[in-house]
Amino acid sequence: MKVILGTLLAAAPFVALGNIVPLSQGRELAEAKEVNVRNGVGNFLAKLNGGKPVTVAYLGGSITEMSGWRNMTTDWFRKANPKTSVTEVHAAIGGTGSSLGVFRVGHDALDKNPDLLFVEFATNDSGVPDEAIWRNFDGIVQQTWARNPKTDIVFAYTITVRMMKDYGEGRMNAAARAMEKLADHYGIPSICFGPRVVAGVKAGKLVMSMGELASAVPAETPDRDRAIDDELKKKGQTLFAKDGVHPAKPGHELYLKSVVAAFRAMRSIPPADHAKFVGKPFFDGTLAAAKMVPVDSSMMLGDGWTKLAADSPEQKSFSGRGGQFYRAEKPGDRLVFRFHGTKCMIYDLLAPKGANVRVTVDGKVVRADNPRFDGYCWYTRLSTLNVFDGADGEHSVEIEVLAEQPERKLLRKEINTACEKYDGTWFQPCQVMLVGDIVQ
């Protein structure tokens, strides 16, 4: 059998931490191990070994969205297999967790037919109850294997300064522990970035955040970041992340070493049959049917609606995630539709001109005013508007733009909101997120 990844494994040597474990045999899943190989990624590696084109998708939050371990991992696959086409699917959105990921995984990742799917939500799912994590991750896994049972999945667990107490005592953070139970059920391999980072901190080689260096260099020092790096170099140290969350390049390089360790450990595991898990969830399987349905003109009432042009700033920035966006600008404009199912949300934009909207379900007002604006709206970004979560059945929905604008208060107090940029009543939906189906 052809040995894969040899060139790059030599270039990026594996540092054994003594924490790679074999297939699950009832061990304590809370223990922080760098790699759990479980059923491996044999389907993906078989294609890679055979010189066939492969596609790698990355579903996650801001740590995966930023330039770092994601693109480093893709580059590593490409350099190790120079004659093989490796396509990257960037499906990460900052500030989002698995509750959104389970609805968008189809549109953002699975529609691109990935051979390998990384799922990274251990940071943004911090504080989420175990049951919610299991429900969301069940949905992601079940949707993936229903589409293609040969798609291999890897769970990736990032680390932040707030997790150092747990990892320092040898256990993962609570969200990752919940994910591990589900991974064990499905035989999904996992990569835990914490042990390697903690090892660097304990060895005195790594400093987790700028907060630990507040007095190292005066705040008024020009080019303070460079000055702090110079101070750390004198001590033989490296800064993991300015904010203790989003790694600097050396932090992402540590993450890559964990990925290298994982794929080295999994290279001899044969392809696994994932089809046997389809329809057999770890938890309740309710989000196996989660999906997004594009908003269309048949749902729009009122004369203030427009279809955003391809060259509009919003459409150019967000079409890759949301598809076609529409904008209602006039009070009284409504989005109206019926669906049969148990859960419904709207995928839309929070924006400087964001409106207040009223949500009515089955003739009853369930949310009197929902600002499509918040304290971060000096810029525009994707968001979700909760509509319904309840009993299965047919439901009617009406979302109406209100005349009264939201209070325009920003967390950046130096910004003046008493200007044209913040004057408007915009509601900008793109998708209906459903567990169920639209009723025509």
C-alpha positions in Angstrom: 0.0 0.0 0.0 1.3 3.4 -0.9 2.5 5.5 2.1 0.9 8.9 2.1 1.9 12.2 3.5 5.5 11.2 3.8 7.1 14.3 2.4 5.3 16.7 4.7 5.4 14.5 7.7 9.2 14.7 7.4 9.0 18.5 7.0 6.7 18.9 10.0 8.0 16.3 12.5 5.5 14.7 14.8 6.1 15.4 18.5 4.8 12.5 20.5 2.8 13.6 23.5 1.8 10.1 24.6 -1.8 10.7 24.1 -2.9 9.1 20.8 -5.4 6.4 21.6 -6.7 3.4 19.7 -10.4 2.6 18.9 -12.8 3.3 21.7 -13.0 0.6 24.4 -15.1 2.3 27.1 -12.5 4.8 28.2 -13.2 8.0 30.0 -14.0 10.5 27.3 -13.3 13.6 29.4 -9.6 13.1 29.2 -7.9 15.5 26.9 -6.1 13.3 24.2 -4.6 14.9 21.2 -6.0 12.3 18.8 -8.8 9.8 19.0 -8.4 7.8 15.8 -11.6 5.7 16.1 -12.8 4.6 12.6 -10.4 6.9 10.9 -10.6 8.6 7.5 -9.9 5.7 5.3 -12.3 6.7 2.6 -10.6 10.0 2.2 -7.1 8.6 2.3 -8.0 5.9 -0.2 -8.9 8.6 -2.8 -5.8 10.6 -1.9 -3.6 7.5 -2.2 -5.2 6.7 -5.5 -4.4 10.1 -6.9 -8.1 11.0 -7.3 -9.3 14.6 -6.8 -10.5 15.2 -3.2 -12.5 18.0 -1.6 -12.0 19.0 2.0 -14.7 21.1 3.8 -14.2 23.1 7.0 -17.4 23.9 9.0 -16.8 26.1 12.1 -16.5 29.5 13.7 -14.0 32.4 13.5 -10.9 30.3 14.5 -11.5 28.2 11.3 -12.7 31.2 9.3 -9.5 33.2 9.8 -6.3 32.4 7.9 -4.7 29.7 9.9 -5.1 26.0 10.6 -7.7 25.6 7.9 -5.7 26.8 4.9 -2.5 25.4 6.4 -4.1 22.0 6.5 -5.2 22.3 2.9 -1.7 23.4 1.8 -0.2 20.5 3.8 -2.4 18.0 1.9 -1.4 19.6 -1.4 2.3 19.6 -0.7 2.2 16.1 0.5 0.3 15.0 -2.6 1.5 17.3 -5.4 0.0 15.2 -8.2 -3.5 15.2 -6.6 -6.1 17.9 -6.8 -7.2 19.1 -3.3 -10.1 21.5 -3.3 -10.9 23.5 -0.1 -14.5 24.4 0.9 -14.4 27.3 3.3 -17.6 26.9 5.3 -16.8 28.7 8.5 -18.5 31.8 9.9 -17.2 33.8 12.9 -19.3 34.0 16.0 -21.5 31.0 15.1 -21.9 27.6 16.6 -23.5 24.3 15.8 -27.0 25.6 16.2 -26.5 27.5 12.9 -24.1 25.0 11.5 -26.7 22.2 11.4 -28.9 24.3 9.2 -26.3 25.6 6.8 -24.0 22.5 6.5 -26.0 21.4 3.4 -25.8 24.7 1.6 -22.3 25.6 2.7 -20.5 22.3 2.7 -22.4 19.2 1.5 -23.5 20.8 -1.8 -19.8 20.8 -2.7 -19.6 17.0 -2.3 -16.7 16.9 0.3 -14.7 13.7 0.8 -13.6 15.0 4.3 -15.5 17.3 6.6 -13.9 19.0 9.6 -16.3 20.3 12.2 -15.0 22.9 14.7 -17.5 24.3 17.3 -15.9 23.5 20.7 -15.2 27.2 21.4 -18.4 28.8 20.1 -20.6 26.0 21.7 -19.1 26.7 25.2 -21.9 27.1 27.6 -24.4 25.2 25.4 -26.2 22.3 27.1 -25.0 18.8 26.2 -28.4 17.9 24.8 -28.4 20.8 22.4 -24.9 20.0 21.2 -25.9 16.3 20.7 -29.0 17.4 18.8 -27.0 19.8 16.5 -24.1 17.4 15.9 -26.5 14.5 15.3 -28.1 16.6 12.6 -24.7 17.5 11.0 -23.5 13.9 11.0 -26.8 12.4 9.8 -27.2 14.9 7.0 -23.6 14.3 5.9 -23.9 10.5 5.7 -27.4 10.6 4.2 -25.9 12.6 1.3 -22.7 10.4 1.0 -21.9 7.6 3.5 -18.3 7.7 2.2 -17.7 11.2 3.4 -15.3 11.1 6.4 -15.8 13.5 9.3 -13.3 14.8 11.8 -14.2 16.8 14.9 -11.6 19.5 15.8 -11.5 21.0 19.3 -9.9 24.4 19.7 -8.6 25.9 22.9 -8.9 29.4 24.5 -7.5 31.0 27.6 -10.8 30.3 29.5 -10.3 26.6 28.9 -6.8 26.5 30.4 -8.1 25.3 33.8 -9.8 22.3 32.3 -6.9 21.4 30.0 -4.3 22.1 32.6 -6.0 19.4 34.7 -6.0 17.0 31.7 -9.6 17.3 30.6 -11.3 18.9 27.6 -13.8 21.8 28.0 -17.4 20.8 28.5 -18.5 21.3 24.9 -15.7 19.1 23.6 -16.6 16.5 26.2 -20.2 16.4 24.9 -19.0 16.1 21.3 -16.7 13.3 22.2 -19.6 11.1 23.4 -21.3 11.5 20.1 -18.0 11.0 18.2 -17.5 7.8 20.1 -21.0 6.5 19.2 -20.3 7.1 15.5 -16.6 6.2 15.4 -15.7 9.7 14.3 -12.0 10.7 14.9 -11.3 13.8 16.8 -8.3 16.2 17.1 -7.9 18.1 20.3 -5.6 21.1 20.0 -5.4 21.7 23.7 -2.8 19.2 24.9 -0.1 20.5 22.6 -0.8 24.1 23.6 -0.9 23.3 27.3 2.4 21.5 26.9 4.0 24.6 25.5 2.6 26.8 28.3 3.8 24.4 31.0 7.2 24.3 29.4 7.3 28.1 29.6 7.6 28.4 25.8 4.1 29.7 25.2 2.1 32.7 26.6 -1.7 32.4 26.0 -2.8 36.0 25.7 -1.7 39.7 25.7 -3.6 40.0 29.0 -0.7 38.1 30.7 1.7 40.8 29.3 -0.2 44.0 30.1 2.7 45.6 31.8 5.5 44.1 29.7 5.6 47.0 27.3 4.0 50.5 27.9 0.7 50.9 26.1 1.9 54.0 24.3 4.9 52.3 22.8 4.8 52.6 19.0 4.4 49.3 17.2 3.6 47.7 20.6 2.9 44.2 19.1 6.4 44.0 17.6 7.9 45.2 20.9 6.0 42.5 22.8 7.2 39.9 20.4 10.8 41.0 20.8 10.4 40.9 24.6 9.0 37.3 24.4 11.8 36.2 22.1 14.4 37.3 24.6 12.8 34.8 27.0 12.4 32.1 24.4 8.6 32.5 24.4 5.8 32.9 21.8 2.4 34.5 22.1 -0.4 32.1 21.4 -3.1 34.7 20.8 -3.6 38.4 21.5 -7.1 37.8 22.8 -6.5 34.3 24.2 -8.9 32.9 21.6 -7.9 33.6 18.0 -4.3 32.2 17.5 -1.5 34.1 16.0 0.5 32.3 13.3 2.6 30.3 15.8 -0.6 29.1 17.5 -2.1 27.9 14.2 1.2 26.2 13.5 0.7 24.2 16.7 -2.8 23.3 15.5 -1.4 22.1 12.2 1.1 19.8 14.1 -1.9 18.2 15.9 -3.5 17.6 12.5 -0.3 16.1 11.2 -0.2 13.8 14.3 -3.8 12.8 13.7 -3.4 11.9 10.0 -0.2 10.0 10.7 -2.0 8.0 13.4 -4.9 7.3 11.0 -3.0 6.4 7.9 -3.3 2.6 8.2 -7.0 2.5 9.2 -9.1 1.0 6.4 -12.2 2.8 4.9 -15.2 2.6 7.2 -18.9 1.9 6.4 -20.8 5.0 7.6 -24.0 4.0 5.9 -24.9 1.7 8.9 -25.3 4.9 11.1 -27.8 6.6 8.8 -31.1 6.9 10.6 -29.6 5.7 13.9 -28.7 8.9 15.7 -26.8 9.2 19.0 -29.5 11.4 20.5 -32.9 12.1 19.0 -32.2 12.8 15.3 -34.6 15.7 15.1 -32.3 17.9 13.1 -31.4 15.3 10.5 -33.9 17.1 8.3 -32.7 20.6 9.1 -32.2 22.6 5.9 -32.4 26.0 4.2 -35.0 27.0 1.6 -34.4 30.1 -0.5 -36.8 33.1 0.1 -38.6 33.9 -3.2 -40.9 36.7 -4.5 -44.0 34.7 -3.9 -43.5 35.2 -0.2 -43.2 39.0 -0.4 -46.1 41.4 0.1 -45.7 45.2 -0.2 -44.1 47.5 -2.7 -40.9 48.1 -0.8 -39.2 44.8 -1.8 -36.2 44.7 -4.1 -34.0 41.9 -5.2 -30.4 42.8 -4.4 -28.2 43.3 -7.5 -25.2 41.0 -7.9 -22.8 44.0 -7.5 -24.5 45.4 -4.4 -22.2 45.3 -1.3 -24.4 42.9 0.6 -24.9 40.5 -2.3 -21.2 40.4 -3.1 -20.2 39.9 0.5 -22.8 37.3 1.6 -24.1 35.4 -1.5 -21.7 32.6 -0.9 -23.4 31.9 2.4 -27.0 33.0 1.8 -27.6 32.9 -1.9 -29.9 35.6 -3.2 -30.8 38.4 -0.8 -34.0 40.5 -0.9 -34.6 43.8 0.9 -37.9 45.2 2.3 -37.5 48.9 3.0 -41.0 50.2 3.7 -43.0 49.9 7.0 -45.8 47.4 6.3 -43.7 45.2 3.9 -44.2 41.6 4.9 -42.7 38.2 4.4 -45.6 35.6 4.4 -45.4 31.8 4.0 -46.7 28.5 5.4 -44.7 25.5 6.4 -45.3 22.1 7.8 -42.8 21.1 10.5 -41.4 21.8 14.0 -38.8 24.6 13.6 -38.4 27.7 11.6 -35.9 30.6 11.5 -35.1 33.3 8.9 -31.5 33.8 7.7 -31.0 37.5 7.2 -28.7 40.4 7.8 -28.1 42.7 10.7 -27.2 46.1 9.3 -26.8 49.8 10.1 -30.2 50.5 8.6 -31.8 47.4 10.1 -35.5 47.5 10.9 -37.7 46.4 13.7 -39.9 43.5 12.6 -42.9 41.8 14.1 -43.3 38.0 13.9 -46.7 36.5 13.8 -47.3 32.7 13.8 -50.7 31.1 13.3 -52.3 34.5 13.8 -50.6 35.2 17.1 -47.9 37.8 17.6 -45.0 35.8 19.1 -42.3 38.6 18.9 -43.6 42.1 18.9 -40.4 43.8 17.9 -37.2 42.2 16.7 -34.4 44.6 15.8 -32.3 43.7 12.8 -29.7 45.9 14.4 -27.4 45.5 17.4 -24.4 47.1 19.1 -22.0 45.8 16.4 -24.0 47.2 13.5 -21.4 49.7 12.2 -21.0 46.8 9.8 -23.3 44.3 8.2 -23.3 40.6 9.1 -25.4 37.4 8.8 -27.8 36.6 11.6 -30.9 34.4 12.3 -34.4 35.5 13.3 -36.2 32.9 15.4 -39.7 32.3 14.3 -41.1 29.0 15.6 -40.0 26.0 17.7 -42.9 23.7 18.6 -45.4 21.0 17.7 -45.3 19.4 14.3 -48.0 20.6 12.0 -48.9 23.2 9.4 -48.1 26.8 10.5 -48.6 30.3 9.0 -45.9 32.9 9.3 -45.9 36.7 8.8 -42.9 39.0 9.4 -43.7 42.7 9.1 -41.4 45.7 8.9 -42.3 48.2 11.6 -42.2 52.0 11.2 -40.4 52.6 14.5 -36.6 52.1 14.1 -34.5 50.3 16.7 -32.5 52.3 19.1 -29.2 53.0 17.3 -26.7 52.3 20.1 -23.3 50.9 19.3 -20.7 49.4 21.4 -18.2 51.8 19.7 -19.4 55.0 21.4 -17.3 57.2 19.3 -19.4 56.5 16.2 -22.1 59.0 15.5 -25.3 57.2 14.5 -27.3 60.4 13.9 -26.6 60.2 10.2 -28.0 58.7 6.9 -26.0 55.5 7.3 -28.1 54.5 10.3 -31.5 55.8 9.1 -33.7 53.2 7.6 -36.0 50.2 8.0 -34.3 47.4 6.1 -35.2 43.7 6.5 -32.9 41.6 4.3 -33.7 37.9 4.3 -32.2 35.2 2.0 -33.3 31.8 3.4 -35.9 30.1 5.5 -34.3 27.6 7.9 -36.6 24.7 8.5 -37.1 21.4 10.1 -40.0 20.7 7.7 -41.2 21.9 4.3 -42.6 25.0 2.8 -46.3 24.6 1.9 -47.0 26.0 -1.5 
